[in-house]
Amino acid sequence: MSVALAGNTPATFEIKSASLPLVALLLKSPDLSVLEREMATRFGDIPDFFDNDPLIIDLAPLKASQPDAVVDFEALLPLLRMHRLQPLVVRGGSPAQMEAAAAAGLVPTAEAVVPRRSPAGETEAPPRPQSEAQVVVAPPPAPAEAEARPAAPEPAQPLSALVIDRPVRSGQQVYARGRDLVVMAMVNPGAEVIADGHIHVYAPLRGRAIAGARGDGSARIFALEMTPELISIAGVYRTTDTPLAPEVWGRAAQIHLASDDEGDKLIVTAISG
């Protein structure tokens, strides 16, 4: 069956599909006092870590471990907004949890569809659901009408890397929001470099380095002399309590995140000249 909506294209509006970059909060516990403490520990000293980012609350981890847990959304939402997050939608919870979220003003949404990659590395669009009905909103415009329309805006260019060409001293913190970080001088003990993408240190790394700060597990850390106090990628961290192997300590090395049956772990490998 085919349904056609007759008439000319409206002059005052258009309806198009759109995608919005969202930050996802995977809620694992209903204990908001613990959540508040852990968020303050992780983000409290980085006031610009979030910038009123739209947020989706994912209750799937909580549903899996505590399906009967009650979430106080009336307290959760102000807590998230305090950290400059704007909770909009919710997914993955039990019926009772989803009902409570909707009562607090959150919009339920289906599970996200992750695009598949072809063997050549190109992203494939998710398959469209098949339906017997086809809705035709409007016929394509005539050539003259198409020429009169303004050209579509070009997509925004990704941010280039933040480059720091001076030493990062003890007590200092550098955050590359939404991009890579390149440091051309030493990161001293007690200093902290953070990036949402990769971190490159073309000098000794002796402080703390946190890459993939917003959860990008593909981020990496590179340094010409790897002697860090702490390294972290996508929330997986390692301190000097677990020393690096002699073949990478004090040498040029890179760090990436890998997964196995035991979970995620940081892999440090030497960079040979």
C-alpha positions in Angstrom: 0.0 0.0 0.0 1.3 3.5 -0.9 0.2 6.7 0.8 0.9 10.0 -0.8 0.5 13.4 0.9 -0.5 15.7 -1.9 0.3 19.4 -2.2 3.2 21.7 -2.7 6.3 21.7 -0.5 5.6 23.8 2.6 7.3 27.2 2.5 7.7 27.6 6.3 9.3 24.3 7.3 11.0 21.0 6.3 11.1 17.7 8.1 14.4 15.8 7.8 16.1 13.1 9.7 18.9 14.4 11.9 21.6 13.0 14.2 22.7 14.6 17.4 26.0 13.8 19.2 25.0 12.6 22.7 27.0 11.7 25.8 25.8 8.5 27.3 25.6 7.8 31.1 25.6 4.1 31.8 24.0 3.9 35.2 25.2 1.0 37.2 23.9 1.8 40.7 20.8 3.7 42.0 22.9 5.1 44.9 23.1 8.8 43.9 25.4 9.7 46.9 28.1 7.4 45.5 27.4 8.7 41.9 27.8 12.3 43.1 31.0 11.6 44.9 32.5 9.7 42.0 31.5 12.4 39.5 33.0 15.1 41.7 36.2 13.1 41.9 36.5 12.6 38.2 35.1 15.8 36.8 35.1 18.3 39.6 38.6 19.7 38.9 37.9 20.0 35.1 35.1 22.7 35.1 34.9 22.7 31.3 34.8 18.9 30.8 31.1 19.1 29.8 29.5 22.1 28.0 25.8 21.6 28.4 26.1 18.3 26.3 22.9 16.5 25.6 22.8 13.3 27.5 21.2 9.9 27.2 20.8 7.9 30.4 21.3 4.2 29.7 19.7 2.0 32.3 20.7 -1.3 30.7 23.6 -2.0 33.2 21.3 -1.3 36.2 18.5 -3.4 34.8 20.9 -6.3 34.3 22.2 -6.2 37.9 19.3 -4.8 39.8 16.1 -5.0 37.8 14.0 -3.9 40.7 16.1 -0.9 41.7 14.3 2.4 42.1 16.1 5.4 40.6 15.3 8.9 42.1 15.2 10.8 38.8 14.0 13.9 40.5 17.4 14.0 42.3 19.5 12.5 39.5 18.6 15.1 36.9 19.7 18.2 38.9 22.9 16.3 39.8 23.7 15.8 36.1 22.8 19.4 35.2 25.2 20.6 37.9 28.0 19.0 35.9 26.8 20.8 32.8 25.0 17.8 31.3 21.5 18.1 29.8 19.6 14.8 30.2 17.1 14.3 27.4 16.3 10.7 26.8 16.4 7.3 28.6 16.7 3.8 27.4 17.3 0.2 28.5 15.5 0.2 31.9 12.8 -2.1 33.3 9.2 -1.0 32.7 9.0 0.5 36.2 12.3 2.4 35.7 11.3 3.7 32.3 7.9 4.8 33.7 9.7 6.7 36.5 12.1 8.3 34.0 9.2 9.4 31.8 7.4 10.9 34.8 10.6 13.0 35.4 10.4 14.4 31.9 12.8 12.1 30.1 11.9 10.7 26.6 12.1 6.9 26.2 14.1 5.8 23.2 15.0 2.5 21.5 18.4 1.0 21.6 20.9 2.8 19.5 21.9 1.2 16.1 25.6 1.0 15.7 26.7 1.3 12.0 28.5 -1.7 10.6 31.8 -1.5 8.8 32.5 -3.2 5.5 35.7 -5.1 5.0 37.0 -2.0 3.2 36.5 0.1 6.4 33.6 2.1 5.0 30.6 2.7 7.3 27.5 1.0 6.1 24.1 2.6 6.9 21.9 0.5 9.2 19.2 -1.5 7.2 15.9 0.2 7.0 12.9 -1.7 8.4 10.7 -3.1 5.7 7.1 -2.1 5.7 4.1 -2.7 3.4 3.3 1.0 3.5 5.2 3.6 1.7 4.8 7.3 2.6 5.5 9.9 -0.1 5.7 13.3 1.5 6.2 15.4 -1.6 7.4 15.1 -5.2 10.9 16.2 -6.1 11.1 19.9 -6.9 11.2 21.2 -10.4 14.7 22.3 -11.7 13.9 26.0 -11.3 12.7 25.5 -7.7 15.8 23.4 -6.8 18.1 26.2 -8.2 16.3 28.8 -6.0 17.0 26.9 -2.8 20.1 27.8 -0.9 22.9 25.3 -1.0 23.1 23.0 2.0 25.7 24.1 4.6 29.0 22.3 4.5 29.7 20.0 7.4 31.7 21.4 10.3 35.4 20.7 10.1 36.8 18.6 12.9 38.9 20.5 15.4 42.7 20.4 14.9 44.9 19.1 17.6 45.7 21.4 20.6 49.5 22.0 20.5 51.3 23.0 23.7 55.0 24.1 23.1 56.0 24.7 26.6 56.6 22.4 29.6 53.5 21.4 31.6 54.5 22.1 35.2 53.5 20.4 38.4 50.0 21.4 39.4 49.0 22.5 35.9 46.3 20.8 33.8 45.8 20.9 30.1 42.5 19.6 28.5 42.0 19.2 24.8 38.2 19.1 24.5 36.9 17.2 21.5 40.4 16.8 19.9 43.9 15.4 20.2 46.6 17.0 22.3 50.2 17.5 21.2 52.8 18.5 23.8 56.2 19.5 22.5 57.9 19.7 26.0 58.1 17.8 29.2 55.0 16.9 31.2 56.4 17.2 34.7 55.5 15.1 37.8 52.3 16.4 39.3 51.1 17.8 35.9 48.1 16.4 34.1 47.3 16.3 30.3 43.8 15.2 29.2 42.3 14.8 25.7 39.1 13.4 24.3 41.3 12.0 21.5 45.0 10.9 21.3 47.8 12.4 23.4 51.3 12.9 21.8 54.1 13.9 24.1 57.3 14.6 22.1 59.3 14.7 25.3 59.4 12.9 28.7 56.0 12.1 30.1 56.4 12.1 33.9 53.0 13.3 35.0 49.5 12.0 34.4 48.0 11.4 30.9 44.3 10.7 30.3 43.3 10.0 26.7 39.8 9.2 25.4 38.5 11.1 28.3 34.9 10.8 27.0 35.1 7.1 26.4 36.9 6.8 23.0 38.5 3.4 23.4 40.5 3.9 20.2 42.5 6.7 21.6 46.2 6.3 22.3 49.0 7.8 24.3 52.5 8.4 22.7 55.6 9.6 24.4 59.3 9.8 23.6 60.1 8.9 27.2 57.4 6.9 29.0 57.7 7.4 32.8 54.2 8.4 33.8 52.6 8.7 37.2 49.2 7.6 35.8 48.0 6.6 32.4 44.3 6.2 31.4 42.3 5.5 28.2 38.5 5.6 28.2 38.4 5.3 32.0 40.8 2.3 32.3 43.8 3.5 34.2 47.1 2.3 35.6 49.3 3.9 38.2 52.9 3.5 39.4 51.6 0.8 41.8 51.7 -1.4 38.7 55.1 -0.4 37.2 55.7 -0.6 33.5 58.0 -3.3 32.1 61.7 -2.4 31.8 61.6 -2.6 28.0 59.2 0.4 27.9 60.0 2.3 31.0 61.9 5.5 30.1 61.7 4.7 26.4 59.7 5.8 23.4 56.4 3.9 23.7 52.7 4.0 22.9 49.7 2.9 24.9 46.4 1.5 23.6 43.3 -0.2 25.0 42.7 -3.9 24.4 39.9 -6.3 25.5 40.0 -10.0 26.3 38.0 -12.4 28.4 39.2 -10.7 31.6 38.0 -7.2 30.4 39.7 -4.1 29.2 43.4 -3.5 29.8 46.1 -1.0 28.8 48.8 -2.3 26.5 52.2 -0.5 26.5 54.5 -1.2 23.6 57.9 0.2 22.7 58.2 2.4 19.6 61.3 1.2 17.7 63.3 3.8 15.8 
